[in-house]
Amino acid sequence: MLIGLLELASGVPAAVYVLVRSWTTSVVRSTSFVSVESKIGALSLLVSLLFLATAYAGWRLWKGDRVGYLLSAALISAQVIRVVVPGFQFDLFCPISLGFGWILDGPGAGPASVTGYGLSLWLARAPSVAESCVSINGVALLAVLYLLVKVRRVTREVVTTAQERSESC
């Protein structure tokens, strides 16, 4: 399944990238001691775990497992909404975003197309932003809807198979 393959192919590299990018180590040396300090933020670790969970969900989805469908839908749903307003900014997508939204203020106020590719992770609290925007990632939304419809079919097939087995006994 394409969604599972994309989750596998993007989840692990994204997790490694976030960990490596945020991992800083400093060595402090004096005459009496040597201290090695490693500073990795809890948020970076949490985001890396999110991307690893996405890769795991993709693997389970690839196997056709019901849990894979539900877990993939839940994790991909975090990529559906993008909010950039004063006081709160949230944007997450990997590997692609094709969204339609509304710019709330500024010179380009009104409907807008919000696109991107690669790894985008943005969680911040800024008192002001250049252009406030709320958008929906259409690619992620379609993937979530597809997975939710598909998990119902998979569940129906499992229940039907179980009923057939119990009737044959």
RAMO-V521714 format. One record per pair of residues at least 24 apart in sequence whose ideal C-beta (glycine too) atoms are under 6 Angstrom apart, sorted by the first residue. I is the first residue (numbers start at 1). J is the second residue. If there is no record, write none. Layout:
I;J + I;J
This chain:
1;61 + 3;143 + 4;58 + 4;61 + 4;62 + 7;54 + 7;57 + 7;58 + 8;55 + 8;58 + 8;59 + 10;94 + 10;95 + 11;51 + 11;54 + 11;55 + 12;55 + 14;51 + 14;94 + 14;119 + 15;48 + 15;51 + 15;52 + 18;44 + 18;47 + 18;48 + 19;48 + 47;121 + 66;154 + 69;147 + 69;150 + 69;151 + 70;151 + 72;147 + 73;144 + 73;147 + 73;148 + 76;140 + 76;143 + 76;144 + 77;144 + 79;137 + 79;140 + 80;137 + 80;140 + 80;141 + 82;135 + 83;134 + 84;129 + 84;133 + 85;132 + 86;128 + 86;129 + 89;122 + 89;124 + 90;123 + 91;120 + 91;122 + 92;121 + 93;120 + 93;137 + 94;119 + 96;139 + 97;137 + 98;138 + 98;139 + 99;135 + 99;136 + 99;137 + 99;138 + 101;133 + 101;134 + 101;135 + 102;134 + 103;131 + 103;133 + 104;132 + 105;132 + 106;131
